[in-house]
Amino acid sequence: MALIVMAVPEGLPLAVTISLAYSVGKMKD
């Protein structure tokens, strides 16, 4: 996750969205 943010600073919102979706998926599971 940190690797994505470091590689693409502009992709921060995307990384947040991915981590959020991951958290939701983990909660559902």
C-alpha positions in Angstrom: 0.0 0.0 0.0 2.7 2.5 1.0 4.6 1.4 -2.1 1.7 2.6 -4.3 1.6 6.0 -2.6 5.4 6.4 -2.9 5.4 5.4 -6.6 2.3 7.6 -7.5 1.8 10.6 -5.1 -1.3 11.6 -7.1 -2.7 8.1 -6.5 -3.2 8.8 -2.8 -7.1 9.1 -3.0 -7.1 5.8 -4.9 -5.0 4.1 -2.2 -7.4 5.4 0.4 -10.4 4.1 -1.6 -8.7 0.7 -2.0 -7.8 0.4 1.7 -11.4 1.5 2.6 -12.9 -1.1 0.3 -10.5 -3.7 1.8 -11.7 -2.8 5.3 -15.3 -3.1 4.3 -14.7 -6.4 2.6 -12.9 -7.7 5.8 -15.8 -6.6 7.9 -18.3 -8.4 5.7 -16.2 -11.5 5.8 
